[in-house]
Amino acid sequence: MKRKRIAYIQYTNPAGYPPLEHSSRILADDGWEVLFLGTGAAGTDKLRFPEHDHISVRKLPFQEAGWKQKFHFLVFQLWCLRWLLRWGPSWVYVSDLLSCPAGLLCGFMGIKVIFHEHDSPAADAQGLVQRTLLWTRKRCANRASLCVIPNSQRGEYAKESLGLRRLPLVVWNCPRLEEVTPPRAAFAGQGLRLLYHGSIVPDRLPQAVIDALALLPPDVSITIVGYETLGTPGYIDQLRRKAEELGVGERLYVKGTLATREELMSVCRNHDVGFALMPASSGDLNLRTMAGASNKPFDYLACGLALLVSELPEWEQMFVQPGYGLACNPVSVDSLVAAISRFYEDAEEMRAMGERGRQRILREWNYEYQFRPVKDQLEGQPSGVAVKVGQEALL
């Protein structure tokens, strides 16, 4: 019997993308052999996958920007092809713009390709290298057996910009079922513990959050888990300084980057409300279309936390209207204080919000459910892949 083998290619640290961990473990648990080919990455280099007997990870060292990085990029493409020829996968899972050249060559070599675009690149390319990458993206996507996207609006953009014959399959970035916790115990009066995890940038965690903390009762605290990006170095120190200036430094806990999702989910279980904040407007398509693409709210709900999201129509439809949390204006101190105070004053309703969301995770907002059509395609089973799984789960 032919062994089921799949190789994931990503020109960064693949452990920085939870959907890759989820899908690979689902496949590995079902007998697939999985190989990851990636690189180191600034900010997320500490992240790693948990060990699994059927999952191997190979990475080239990180290379900073400059002419050496261009050479490093070329070496990566050739290195990937060498591994693929030697290892002989039946499928290749291409999951970022910079892995498209290798993915396109795989198509020419007769290896079947899944094209999963986590972040949509801007269409107005500047420079020869970027235009070439966008060309390989289009060719790779059109040769792929299946295209996957984490948000339906991005799917429309991808279909148009890539010239696809049909919409990509929408697969939301949900947690795996094994990450869902048991029901939370009744509120024990330990104060209100707020949590943020992810990239630590002003758009996702504005300084107004610290201002709001100073106006809330003394047993309200905030924990931050994650990493700074190359575009916002020193932002964590800014938040710390503001907290000290306002006299709430002892109520701000910064844990930094945790190596595995198991550690992250363990921290989630010890909090009450999770922040999933987005800016009201942005020129970045990805920031405007994060509902379903952001794993934060799903991770929080899997642990029974209530949500605090931005006052954006799609987010309110998904998370506030069904009763999983509250919405606020993330740059308004008054709005933040009002929303957080509601959680503080009605702990039982807060717990009920988290439990309703946790039940939704168990029913359909889990990666096993979301990934099922992709897995069926990989295994050659009829799957009805034209179904938009993410939107189906919203109904």
N, C-alpha and C positions, 0 to 999 in steps of 0.2 A: 504494500500500500504506500502510495506517495505521501511523504511527510508534508504537513501543512506549514509553510514558512512565509513570514511576512517581515519586510524590512521597513522601518520608519526612517525618513531622512529629514533633518532639520538643521539649518545652519545657525544654531544656537544651542543652549542647553535644553534638551527636550523635557527635562524634569520641571521646567518652568511653565509647562502647559498641562494642567490637570486632565483635559480630555485625552491626551496621549497616554497618560498613566492608566486612565480608566479603560480605554478601548484595548490597550495591550494586555491588561490583566484579565479582562473578559475573554480575550482570545487565548491567552496562555492557560487559563483555567480550563479551557475547552480543548487543550491538547496542541495548540499552535506553538511553533517555535518562533520567537520574536527577537529581532535584532534592531537596536537603535544605533543610528549613525549621526552624531552631532558634534558640537564643539563646546568649549567653555563659553561663558557669557558674563559680562560685567553686571554686578548686582544680584544675579541669580546663580552664580557659580556654586554656591553652597548647597543648592537644592539637589536632591538625588531621589531616584526611585527606590522603593523598598526592594529587597532581594526577592527573586522568584526563580525557581529552577528552570523555567522555560523562557526567561527574558535576559538578554545580554545587552550591555550598553558599551559602545565604543565612542570615544570623543577625541578630537584633536584639541590641543590647547587653545585658549583664547588668544586672539591677536587684536591689538588696539587699532583704531582707524588710522589710515595712511596708506602709502603705496604698498607696504608689506601686507596689509590686509587684503588688497586685491590679489596678490600672489597667493596668499593663504586661501582665499576663496577658490582660486583655480585648483590648487592642490586638493582642497576638500572635494571638489567635483570628481577629480580623477581617483582620489582615495575611495570615494563611495562606489564608483564603478568597479574598482578592483575588488572591493568587498562583495559586491553583488554578483560578479562573475564567479568568484570563489565560493560563495555561500549558496547561491542558487535559489533565491526566493521565488515563489509563484506570484506574489503580490508585492508592490512597493507602495507605501503610504507617504505621499508628499504633503508637507504641512506648513510650508512658508514660501514666500516669494523667492528666497535665495536658494531653495532646493529645487526649483523648477527646471534649471538646466539638466541636472541629473535625472529628474523625473521624465523629462522629454526624451532623453537618450534611452531610458528604460523602455519607453513606449516603442521606440524604433527597434529595440532589441527583443521585443516580443514579450516583455514582462508586463503584466496587467497593473494598472495604476489607479489608486484612489487619490483624488485631489481634495484635500481638506484645508480650506483657507480660514485661519483663525482671525486674521486682521486683513482688511481690504486695503491695498495700496492706492495712492492717489493716481488718477488717470493722466494728469498733466506731468509727464516725466521730464526731468531736467538732466541733460547729459546723455552721452552714448551708452554708458553702462546701464543706467536706469531704463532707457528705452529698450535695450536688449533684454533686460530681465522681464519687462512687461510683455515683450514679444514671446519669450519662452513660456511665461505664465499662460498666455492665451493658447499657445499651441499645446502645452502640457494639459491644460484643462479640457481642451477639445478632443484630445486623444485618450483621456482618462475614461475608465469604465463607469465611474461615478464621481460626481462633485458634491462636496459637503460644505455647509456654511452654518454659522451658529445663530443667525438672525434672518427673518424673512425679508426685511428691507435690504439687507446686504445681499440676499439672494437675488432680488430684482436687479440690483446694481451689477452683480457678478454676471448675470445672464446677458445684460446689455453690453457691458464692457468686454466680456469674453466672447460674445457672439455664440452663446450656447443655444442648442435647439430646445432645451427645456430648463425649467428652474432647478437649481441645485436642491438636494435634500437638506432640510433644516434639522439640525441636531443641536439641541441646547446643551450648555455646559453644566450638566447636573452631576451630583455625586453618585457613587456606586451604592447599592443597597447595603453592603456590609459596613458602610460608614454611617448609616443611620443609627442614632442612639435610641435606647428605650425611652418611654415617656418620662418627662421631668417630674421630680417630686414637687409637692406644693411649696410655695414661696416660704422661705425660712427666715425672712427679715434680715438678710445679710447685706442690705443696701442694694443699689442698682449698679450692675456691672456692664458697662458698654464696651463693645469690641469693634475694631476695624482691622481687616487684614487685606493685604495686596500691595501694589506699588504705592509708595508714600509720596504723593504729589498734591499740589494745591487743588486741582480739579476734583480729586476724589476725597480729600480730607482737608477742607479749608480751615484756616486759623480761627474762623468763627466758632468752630467746635470747642476750642480751648476757652474762648470768651464765654461761651454758654456754660461750660463746666464751672466757671467761677461764680455763676449766678444760681447754681443748683445746690441742693443740700449736701452737707459734707460727706455723706456716705454714698455719693455717686462718684464713680471712677471710670476712667477710659484706659483700655489696653490697646496698644498698636503693635501689630505683627506685620512684618514685611520689609521692603527694601527701597532705598532711594533709586531713582533713575538717573541716567547720565545727564538729563536736562535739568534736574533739580538737586544738585549736590548741596548738602548742608541744610536741607529742609527740616530734617528731624531735629537738628539743633535749634532751629528757629522755633519749632513747636515747644521744645523743652524750655527755652528762654522765656517764651510768653507765659508758659505755665508757672514758672518761678516768679516772674514779675507780678502775676495775678494771685500769688499765694496758694496755688493748687498743684505745685510740683509733685507733692507726695501722692496725688491722686491720678497722676499720669504715668502709666507703665509702658515702657517701650521694650519689647522683647526682640526686635530685630528679625532677621530671617531664620526661620525654622527649617531644618534640612528636609523633613519629609511631611507629607500630608497627614500621616498618623499623628505627628506632634501637633500640627495645626489643628486638627479636629479635636484633639485632647484639650487644647486651650479653649476652643469654641464651647465645649461642653460646660465649662466653668464660668460662662457669662450669660447674660439675660437678654440683651438687645444687640443686634448687629447693624453697623452702618453700611449701606450700599448707596452712596451718594454720587450723583452725576451733575455736571454743569447744566444750567438751563438752556444754553445755546453753545454751539461749537462749530468751527469750520471743518473739523475732523469727522468724516463719515462714521468712523468706528465709535467715537464718543457719543454720537447721536443715535447709534443703533446698538446699545449695549444690553437691552432687555433680552434675556435668553443667552446672550454671549458672555455676560458676567457670571462667573461661578460663585461670587460672594453670597448673594441672597440664598441660593440653593444650599450652599455649605452651612449657612446659619440655620436655615429651616431644618436641615437634616439633624441638627443638634437640638432642636426645639426652641431656638431663639426667636423672639419677635423681631421684626424688621423696621428700620427707619430708612426710608428711601426719599428720593427727590420728588418734588411735585411736577412730574412729567407724565403725560397721558398714558403712555404705554406701561410705565412702571406702576402707576396707580391701578390700571386695569388688571395687571398681573398679580399684584401683591397686596394692594390696599383694599380694593373692592371685595375680594374673597375673604378678607378678615385676617390677613397674616401680619399686618403691621400698620404703621402710620407714615404719612408723607410730610415733608417740610421743605422750606426754602433753605438749602444748605449754606448760603452765605448770609442769612439773616439770623442774628443772635436771638432775637425775640421768637422767631419761628422754631428754632432748635430748642430753646428753653421750653416753649409751650408743648412741643411734641414729647420731649423727654420727661417733662413733668407728668404728662398723662400716664406714661408707663410707671413712673414712680408712685403715683397716687392710686393706681389700680393694678396691683401686682397679679391678681388672679386673672384679669382680662389679658394682661401681658402674657401670662403663661398659656392661656387659651389660644392666643394668636399663634404662638410658637407651635402648639400641639396641632392646630389645624393645618399649619404649613408642613409639619412633620408627616402628617397623614397623607398630604398631597405628594410629598416626596416618595413615600412608600407606594402610592398608586401609579404615578406616571412620571413624576419629575425625578427620575433616576436614570443613570446612564445605561443600565441594562435595557430599559424600555426605549430610550432615545436611540441607542446604537443598533437595535435589533435589525432594521432594514439594511444597514451597512454590513452587518455580520452575515445576514442571509445572502447578500450579494457576493461576499467573499467566499462563501461556501457553496455558491451555485444553486441556491434555493430560490423558488419564487417568493418575492417579497413585497411586490407593489411599491417599489422604491419611489414612485411619483408622489406618494403620500408625504405631506409636510408634517413630520412628526412633531416638531416643536409647537406648531400652531394647533395640531390635533390635541395636544396635551393641554392647551389653553381653554378648550371648549368645555 
